[in-house]
Amino acid sequence: MDMMNNRIAPLILLSVLLAACSGQPTKTVETNDDAPVFVSKGQLSNIDTMISNGRLLDAEHALEIIDPLGLPELDHIHYYWLSANLAIELSRGDDALSALNALPPGEFVKLPWVAPYAPGFLRSQALFLKGEFIASARERMFMSEALKGDAYRFNHEGIWKSLNQASLSELEGLNAKTTTYAYKGWLELAIIMKRHQMDIDRQLSSLRLWQSQYAQHPAAEQLPGGLDQLETYVLNKPKHIALMLPLSGKLGSTGKAIRDGLFAAYYQAQKAGAEVPSIRVYDTAKSTNFWDLYKKGVMDGAQLVIGPIQKLSVERLQQESQLPVPTLALNYGVRDFGENPDNLYQFGLAVEDEAELAARYARQQGYERAVALMPKGPWGERVFKRFSEVWQGQGGQVVEAKFFSGKGDYNRVIRDLFAVEDSERRAKSLRKQLGQKIEFQARRREDVDFIFLAALPQQARQIKPTLAFNYAGSLPVIATSHIYSGQLQTSKDRDLENIVFCDIPWVFENSQLRKDIHKLWPKSKSAFDRLFALGVDSYQLYTRLGQLKVLNHSQVQGQTGLLSMDQHGQIIRYLPFATFTKGRPKLTQGVIKSVEASPET
């Protein structure tokens, strides 16, 4: 399964977009991002073709060997235009902005196939990729009045997509400062949608009030992001829910954490005046046959089932051709199962998804050669399998992989990983041949761009210094969320300096709901913290499943990530990335997207 299948990728007809342009022939490229790419057939046409065919790595290598200073004027401009487009396709916002800023404003429109507003499209995309969502939205607002037809509608949705990514506090701060009608209208619409995420009824009533206040606003004339369907979702929301989790036995603590997170969100919504459903809880650990328990829940009147979390039970649901009621399983069954039954939705905190995001992040940085370090056992093998598949699928190379036991073997494993002993053996052989003592400093292998790491905090705190001891301290390290405890421990986490990792928004934003949960359940600060977030999001999703299913590009900003749905009913999570700086995680990344491998030529 490709996590990027739900990315906005509509085909824009440039016969409309470029109607005012003349000159070299043009063609439209369907991209995996959210704006059209303008491609020419002049000089540098081979690179044009590579980009249009998705051969991004070939295009990158071809551009690297060109000296733009030696090109004629139009080719010089074309070089930077291609560089900006390619950087967008590779999700490198900084590189795209550097290419766009390499020339004075207005230079790109000297290319006869580039529309006047096309550089603005690229700039807004670059800002979005950098995580500068408000700036991206503003760039699109500046262009909107000059656009018509498909280009206008495309840009309109882009404004909403950018604002939806911004934090509520940032939106509220900007709204308090502006009086501009169009800008303030956009901000207030985004604010009411975010402020009432747990209460779809309040969202609808607030939307109606906003429409009356901003009747002439562009977003009122064309509601973005499927908001015109909000009333339908309110009318069809389930009133009776069966929550099916293990509340005893070996998975009891896991089930209780999810349950408590869900009810924390439930009571928060109820306190705010929301109409809440009735929820009946079933302990799956007390049933020997989940399918029988599931049918009982439906017979008891459930209009929606949340659960189970056991993988085998999810796989049992996958065997049905159709389920009687919508069912939000809190785990994944067979991930590449081609025909999941209608009404089955799968949602969980799968480590494989984080391994995939790490591989995409690494390719976005331009890395090509990886070594991987994971714990021994089935968990580590699953992580490495997904990382390796995605990394090599993007054209990357896995140079070496090692598994550690965590029982005092870090130094040995890392020395083997970086072939440090090979260096020492070569020096020993040379001393023997020369018959004299020579000065020598051991070296690690040099054919590595970064390290992929899957490890728990206490493991990673030993691994990072051991890397430095074995001459690999300067190599970038990209890790899964497991290296972060979720709690600020600056003295301990200084040993993780400069490690980049992905994690859920819950641990970075520290919302009031999270603080309340930690107060009520002190154990929630432990390894179960992220499971509380899963419970919170399972409640938030109960009214949104139809929205995510019907609106292909719809997204919900949850505590476990930016949530969307693929064609198989599986919830996809996009996670922020952070880096450890002086023992503190600092958000560093905007958006991660797919970079496909170049086909062989």
C-alpha positions in Angstrom: 0.0 0.0 0.0 1.3 3.4 -0.9 0.6 6.0 1.8 0.5 8.8 -0.7 -2.4 7.5 -2.9 -4.8 10.0 -1.3 -2.6 13.0 -2.2 -4.3 15.7 -4.3 -3.5 14.9 -7.9 -6.1 16.3 -10.3 -5.4 16.9 -13.9 -5.4 20.6 -14.8 -6.2 21.6 -18.4 -3.5 24.1 -19.4 -5.5 25.1 -22.4 -7.4 27.1 -19.9 -4.6 28.1 -17.6 -2.2 29.2 -20.4 -4.8 30.7 -22.8 -3.0 34.0 -22.7 0.4 32.5 -23.5 2.0 31.7 -26.9 5.2 30.3 -28.1 6.6 26.9 -27.5 4.2 24.0 -27.3 3.2 22.9 -23.9 1.7 19.8 -22.2 0.1 19.1 -18.9 1.6 16.7 -16.4 -0.5 15.0 -13.8 1.5 15.3 -10.6 1.4 13.9 -7.1 1.1 17.4 -5.6 -1.4 20.1 -5.6 -0.7 22.4 -8.5 0.0 22.1 -12.2 3.6 21.8 -13.5 4.3 23.7 -16.7 6.6 21.7 -19.0 8.3 23.0 -22.2 9.8 21.3 -25.3 12.9 23.4 -25.9 16.4 23.1 -24.7 16.8 20.9 -21.6 13.9 19.0 -23.1 15.3 15.6 -21.9 15.0 16.8 -18.3 11.5 18.0 -19.1 10.6 14.5 -20.3 12.2 12.9 -17.3 10.1 15.0 -14.9 6.9 14.5 -16.9 7.5 10.7 -16.9 8.2 10.7 -13.1 11.9 9.9 -13.6 12.7 12.4 -10.9 16.0 10.9 -9.8 17.3 10.8 -13.4 16.2 14.4 -13.8 18.0 15.4 -10.5 21.3 13.8 -11.7 21.0 15.4 -15.1 20.5 18.9 -13.6 23.5 18.4 -11.3 26.0 18.3 -14.2 24.7 21.5 -15.9 26.5 24.8 -15.2 23.7 27.4 -15.5 26.1 30.2 -15.8 27.2 29.0 -19.2 23.7 28.9 -20.6 22.1 31.4 -22.9 19.5 33.7 -21.3 16.4 31.7 -21.9 18.1 28.4 -21.1 19.5 30.0 -18.0 15.9 30.9 -16.9 14.6 27.5 -18.0 17.3 25.7 -15.9 16.0 27.4 -12.7 12.4 26.8 -13.7 13.1 23.1 -14.1 15.0 23.1 -10.8 12.1 24.7 -9.0 9.6 22.2 -10.5 11.8 19.2 -9.7 12.4 20.4 -6.1 8.6 20.6 -5.6 8.2 17.0 -7.0 10.9 15.9 -4.6 9.2 17.7 -1.7 12.2 20.0 -1.1 10.7 23.3 -0.3 13.9 25.1 0.5 15.5 24.1 -2.8 12.4 25.2 -4.7 12.5 28.6 -3.1 16.2 28.9 -3.8 15.6 28.2 -7.5 12.7 30.7 -7.6 14.8 33.3 -5.9 17.8 32.8 -8.1 16.3 35.2 -10.6 14.7 38.6 -10.3 10.9 38.6 -10.0 9.2 38.3 -13.3 12.0 36.6 -15.2 10.2 33.3 -15.5 7.5 34.7 -17.6 10.0 35.4 -20.3 9.6 31.7 -21.0 6.7 31.8 -23.5 5.0 28.7 -22.0 5.0 29.9 -18.4 1.8 31.7 -17.3 2.2 34.9 -15.2 0.8 33.2 -12.1 2.7 29.9 -12.5 5.6 31.0 -10.3 3.1 31.9 -7.6 1.8 28.3 -7.7 5.3 26.9 -7.2 6.1 29.4 -4.5 2.9 28.5 -2.6 3.8 24.8 -2.9 7.3 25.4 -1.7 6.1 27.2 1.4 3.6 24.5 2.1 6.4 21.8 1.9 8.4 23.9 4.4 5.5 23.9 6.8 4.9 27.7 6.3 1.2 27.1 5.8 -0.1 30.6 6.5 2.4 32.0 4.0 1.4 29.4 1.5 -2.3 30.4 1.9 -1.5 34.1 1.6 0.5 33.5 -1.7 -2.6 31.7 -3.1 -4.9 34.5 -1.9 -2.8 37.1 -3.8 -3.3 35.1 -7.0 -6.9 34.2 -6.7 -8.5 37.3 -8.3 -6.4 36.8 -11.4 -7.5 33.2 -11.9 -10.6 31.7 -13.6 -12.1 28.3 -14.1 -10.2 25.2 -13.1 -7.2 27.3 -12.0 -9.4 29.3 -9.7 -11.1 26.2 -8.2 -7.8 24.5 -7.8 -6.2 27.5 -6.0 -9.3 27.9 -3.9 -9.0 24.4 -2.4 -5.2 25.0 -2.0 -5.9 28.0 0.3 -8.1 25.8 2.5 -5.7 22.9 2.5 -2.9 25.2 3.7 -5.0 26.9 6.4 -6.1 23.5 7.7 -2.5 22.6 8.4 -1.9 25.7 10.5 -2.3 25.5 14.3 -5.4 27.0 15.9 -3.3 29.3 18.1 -1.5 30.7 15.0 -4.9 31.2 13.2 -6.4 33.0 16.2 -3.4 35.2 16.6 -3.5 36.4 13.0 -7.2 36.8 13.1 -7.0 39.2 16.0 -4.6 41.4 14.0 -6.3 41.6 10.6 -9.3 43.6 9.3 -9.0 42.6 5.7 -12.4 41.1 4.7 -11.1 38.2 2.5 -8.2 37.2 4.8 -10.2 37.5 8.0 -13.0 35.5 6.4 -10.7 32.6 5.6 -9.1 32.7 9.0 -12.4 32.7 10.9 -13.7 29.8 8.8 -10.6 27.7 9.6 -10.8 28.7 13.2 -14.4 27.5 13.7 -13.7 24.2 12.0 -10.6 23.5 14.2 -12.1 24.8 17.4 -15.1 22.4 17.1 -13.3 19.3 15.7 -15.0 17.1 18.3 -18.4 18.6 17.7 -19.7 18.2 14.2 -23.1 19.8 15.2 -21.3 22.9 16.5 -19.3 23.0 13.3 -22.4 23.1 11.2 -24.2 25.8 13.3 -21.0 27.9 13.3 -20.6 27.4 9.6 -24.1 28.7 9.0 -23.4 31.8 11.2 -20.2 32.4 9.3 -22.0 32.2 5.9 -24.4 34.8 7.1 -21.6 37.1 8.2 -19.5 36.5 5.1 -22.1 36.1 2.4 -19.9 37.8 -0.3 -16.8 35.9 0.6 -15.2 33.6 -2.0 -15.3 30.7 0.4 -19.1 31.3 1.1 -19.8 31.2 -2.6 -17.8 27.9 -3.0 -17.4 26.1 0.3 -14.0 24.3 0.3 -13.0 20.9 1.5 -16.4 19.3 1.3 -17.9 21.6 3.9 -21.1 21.7 1.8 -21.6 18.1 2.8 -21.4 18.8 6.6 -25.2 18.8 7.1 -25.4 15.3 5.5 -22.8 13.9 7.9 -24.6 15.5 10.9 -27.9 13.9 9.9 -26.4 10.5 9.3 -24.1 10.3 12.3 -24.5 7.2 14.5 -26.4 7.5 17.7 -25.4 4.1 19.2 -21.8 2.9 19.2 -20.4 -0.5 20.3 -16.8 -0.1 21.7 -15.1 -3.5 21.4 -11.7 -3.6 23.2 -9.8 -6.0 25.4 -10.2 -4.7 29.0 -8.6 -7.7 30.8 -5.9 -10.2 30.1 -2.5 -9.4 28.5 -3.9 -6.6 26.2 -6.1 -5.1 29.0 -3.8 -2.1 29.7 -3.8 -1.3 26.0 -7.5 -1.5 25.6 -8.1 0.6 28.7 -5.8 3.3 27.5 -7.7 3.5 24.2 -11.1 3.4 26.0 -10.1 6.2 28.4 -8.8 8.4 25.6 -12.1 7.9 23.7 -14.2 8.8 26.7 -12.0 11.8 27.5 -12.8 13.2 24.1 -16.5 12.1 24.6 -16.9 14.0 27.9 -15.0 17.0 26.5 -17.5 17.2 23.6 -20.4 16.7 26.0 -19.2 19.5 28.3 -19.0 21.8 25.3 -22.7 21.1 24.6 -22.3 18.6 21.8 -24.9 15.9 21.1 -23.1 12.7 22.0 -23.9 9.1 21.1 -24.6 6.3 23.5 -21.6 4.0 23.9 -21.8 0.4 25.0 -18.5 -1.2 25.9 -17.7 -4.9 25.3 -14.6 -6.7 26.7 -13.3 -8.7 23.7 -10.9 -10.6 26.1 -13.9 -12.4 27.6 -15.1 -13.7 24.3 -13.6 -16.7 22.5 -15.2 -15.8 19.2 -15.0 -12.2 18.1 -17.4 -12.6 15.2 -20.1 -13.8 17.6 -19.4 -10.8 19.9 -19.5 -8.5 16.9 -22.9 -9.8 15.8 -24.2 -9.4 19.3 -23.2 -5.8 19.3 -25.1 -5.2 16.1 -28.1 -7.0 17.5 -27.9 -4.8 20.6 -28.5 -1.8 18.3 -25.1 -0.5 17.4 -25.0 1.7 14.4 -21.2 1.8 14.5 -18.6 -0.5 15.9 -15.2 0.8 17.1 -12.7 -2.0 17.5 -11.2 -4.6 17.7 -7.5 -4.1 18.2 -6.4 -7.7 17.8 -5.0 -8.3 14.3 -6.6 -11.7 14.0 -10.0 -10.3 14.7 -9.5 -7.6 12.0 -8.5 -10.3 9.6 -11.7 -12.1 10.5 -13.7 -9.0 9.5 -11.8 -8.9 6.2 -13.2 -12.3 5.3 -16.8 -10.9 5.0 -18.1 -9.5 1.7 -19.9 -6.7 3.6 -20.4 -5.7 7.2 -23.8 -4.7 8.5 -22.7 -1.4 10.1 -19.6 0.9 9.7 -16.8 -0.6 11.7 -13.6 1.3 12.7 -11.0 -1.4 13.6 -8.2 0.0 15.7 -5.5 -2.1 14.0 -4.8 -3.3 10.5 -5.4 -6.8 9.1 -3.7 -7.9 5.9 -2.5 -4.5 4.7 -2.4 -5.4 1.0 -5.8 -7.1 1.1 -7.4 -6.2 -2.3 -11.1 -6.4 -1.5 -11.9 -5.2 2.0 -15.7 -5.5 2.8 -17.8 -2.4 2.6 -18.1 -0.6 5.9 -14.7 -1.8 7.2 -12.3 1.0 8.1 -8.9 0.3 9.6 -6.9 2.7 11.8 -3.9 2.2 14.1 -0.4 3.3 15.1 1.5 0.9 12.8 5.2 1.2 13.0 5.5 0.2 9.4 3.9 3.6 8.5 6.6 5.4 10.4 9.3 3.4 8.6 7.8 4.4 5.3 7.7 8.1 6.3 11.3 7.9 7.4 12.3 6.5 4.0 10.4 9.3 2.2 11.9 11.9 4.4 15.4 10.6 3.7 14.9 10.7 0.0 13.5 14.2 0.3 16.8 15.2 1.8 18.7 13.9 -1.3 20.2 10.8 0.5 20.8 7.7 -1.6 22.7 5.2 0.5 21.4 4.0 3.9 22.5 1.7 6.7 19.8 0.4 9.1 19.9 -0.5 12.8 17.0 -2.2 14.5 16.3 -4.5 17.5 16.3 -8.3 16.9 12.9 -10.0 16.7 9.7 -9.8 14.7 9.1 -6.1 15.5 12.5 -5.0 14.2 12.1 -7.3 11.1 8.7 -5.7 10.3 10.2 -2.2 10.6 13.2 -3.0 8.4 11.0 -4.8 5.8 8.8 -1.7 5.2 11.7 0.7 5.3 13.7 -1.4 2.8 10.8 -1.8 0.4 10.0 1.9 0.3 13.6 3.1 0.3 14.6 0.8 -2.6 11.3 1.6 -4.3 12.5 5.2 -4.4 15.8 4.3 -6.0 17.7 4.2 -2.7 20.3 1.6 -1.7 20.5 -0.3 1.6 24.2 -0.7 2.0 24.0 -2.7 5.2 21.6 -3.6 8.0 22.2 -4.9 11.5 20.0 -6.1 14.4 21.0 -5.6 18.1 19.9 -7.4 21.2 20.3 -4.5 23.5 22.3 -6.6 25.9 25.7 -4.9 25.7 26.2 -5.5 22.0 25.8 -2.0 20.6 29.5 -1.4 20.1 30.1 -4.8 18.4 27.1 -4.4 16.1 27.9 -0.8 15.2 31.6 -1.7 14.5 30.3 -4.4 12.1 27.8 -2.1 10.6 30.5 0.5 9.6 33.3 -2.0 8.9 35.6 -0.3 11.5 37.5 -3.6 12.1 38.2 -3.9 8.3 40.1 -0.6 8.6 42.0 -1.9 11.6 42.9 -5.1 9.9 44.2 -3.2 6.9 46.5 -1.1 9.2 47.7 -4.2 10.9 48.6 -5.8 7.6 50.4 -2.7 6.5 52.5 -2.6 9.6 53.4 -6.2 9.1 54.4 -5.6 5.5 56.5 -2.5 6.3 58.0 -4.0 9.4 57.6 -0.8 11.3 55.2 1.1 13.5 53.0 3.6 11.6 50.5 6.2 12.8 47.0 5.1 12.2 43.4 6.2 13.0 40.6 3.7 12.4 38.0 4.8 9.8 34.4 3.8 9.1 33.0 2.9 5.7 32.4 6.0 3.5 29.6 4.7 1.3 26.8 5.8 3.6 24.6 9.0 3.6 22.5 8.3 6.7 21.4 5.8 9.3 17.9 4.6 9.7 17.3 3.7 13.4 14.4 2.0 15.2 15.1 1.9 18.9 13.5 2.7 22.3 14.7 5.8 24.2 17.1 4.0 26.6 18.5 2.1 23.6 19.0 5.2 21.4 20.7 7.1 24.2 23.4 4.4 24.2 23.5 4.0 20.4 24.1 7.6 19.5 27.3 8.0 21.6 28.5 4.6 20.4 28.1 5.9 16.8 30.4 8.8 17.6 32.9 6.4 19.3 33.0 4.5 16.0 33.6 7.6 13.8 29.9 7.8 12.6 28.8 10.6 14.9 28.5 13.1 12.0 26.2 10.9 9.9 22.5 12.0 9.9 20.2 9.7 11.9 16.5 9.3 11.0 14.3 7.4 13.4 10.8 6.3 14.3 8.8 7.8 17.1 10.0 5.1 19.5 13.2 7.0 20.4 11.1 9.7 22.1 9.4 9.0 25.4 6.9 11.7 24.7 8.0 13.6 27.8 10.6 16.3 28.1 13.7 14.8 29.6 16.3 17.2 28.4 19.2 15.9 30.5 18.7 12.4 29.2 17.8 13.3 25.6 20.9 15.4 25.0 22.5 12.1 24.0 20.0 12.1 21.1 21.3 15.4 19.7 20.4 16.0 16.0 18.5 12.8 15.5 15.4 13.4 13.3 12.3 11.4 14.0 8.6 11.4 13.2 5.9 11.4 15.9 2.2 12.2 16.5 1.0 15.8 17.1 -0.2 14.7 20.5 3.3 14.6 22.0 4.3 18.0 20.4 1.3 20.2 21.0 0.5 19.1 24.6 -3.2 20.1 24.3 -5.4 20.8 27.3 -7.1 17.4 26.7 -3.7 15.7 27.1 -3.0 17.6 30.3 -6.4 16.6 31.7 -5.7 13.0 30.8 -2.3 13.0 32.4 -3.9 14.5 35.5 -6.7 11.9 35.6 -4.5 8.9 34.7 -0.8 9.5 35.7 0.2 6.3 34.0 -0.8 7.9 30.7 2.6 9.6 30.8 4.1 6.2 30.2 4.3 4.1 27.1 0.4 4.2 26.9 0.4 8.0 26.1 0.1 7.5 22.3 -2.7 5.0 22.9 -4.8 7.7 24.6 -4.4 9.8 21.5 -5.6 6.8 19.4 -8.7 6.7 21.5 -9.3 10.5 21.1 -9.0 10.2 17.4 -11.3 7.2 17.2 -14.0 9.3 18.8 -13.3 12.2 16.5 -13.5 9.9 13.4 -16.8 8.4 14.2 -18.7 11.1 12.4 -16.1 11.6 9.7 -15.8 8.1 8.1 -18.3 8.9 5.4 -16.6 12.2 4.7 -13.2 10.6 4.3 -14.6 7.8 2.1 -16.6 9.9 -0.3 -14.3 12.9 -0.5 -11.1 11.4 -1.9 -8.9 14.3 -0.8 -10.5 15.0 2.5 -8.3 15.2 5.6 -8.9 15.4 9.3 -6.3 16.9 11.6 -6.1 14.4 14.4 -4.0 13.9 17.5 -2.3 10.9 15.8 -1.5 12.8 12.6 -3.2 14.3 9.6 -5.7 11.6 8.7 -7.0 10.6 5.3 -8.3 7.4 3.8 -7.1 5.2 0.9 -9.3 3.3 -1.5 -9.3 0.2 0.8 -10.8 2.0 3.8 -7.4 2.2 5.6 -6.7 5.4 7.5 -3.4 7.0 6.5 -1.5 9.1 8.9 0.9 11.9 7.9 3.2 12.8 10.8 5.4 15.8 11.6 9.1 15.4 11.9 11.3 16.9 14.6 14.9 17.0 15.6 16.5 16.8 19.0 18.2 20.1 19.9 19.7 20.4 23.4 17.5 17.5 24.5 14.3 19.1 23.2 12.3 18.0 20.1 11.9 20.8 17.7 9.6 20.5 14.7 11.5 20.7 11.5 9.4 19.5 8.6 6.3 20.5 6.7 5.0 17.7 4.4 6.4 14.4 3.3 5.3 12.9 0.0 6.2 10.1 -2.3 9.3 10.0 -4.6 9.1 7.2 -7.0 12.0 5.3 -8.4 13.3 6.1 -11.8 12.5 3.4 -14.4 15.5 1.9 -16.0 16.5 3.5 -19.3 
